[in-house]
Amino acid sequence: MHIPDIPEGYVPVTVMALDYPGSPDTLHPVLRERELAPRVRKALGEFVF
């Protein structure tokens, strides 16, 4: 399988979507509450080894 712009011998294992955030006012109330809540991040040791 050949994916353009990825050198032969490399396999992508992560994909990230990057964009500008939209207005929380356009979200359903449940999603708006979740979007505006403080972020809680996992410690690196929980998923990097």
Buried (B, 14 or more C-beta within 10 A) or exposed (E): EEEEEEEEEEEEEEEEEEEEEEEEEEBEEEEBEEEEEEEEEEEEEEEEE
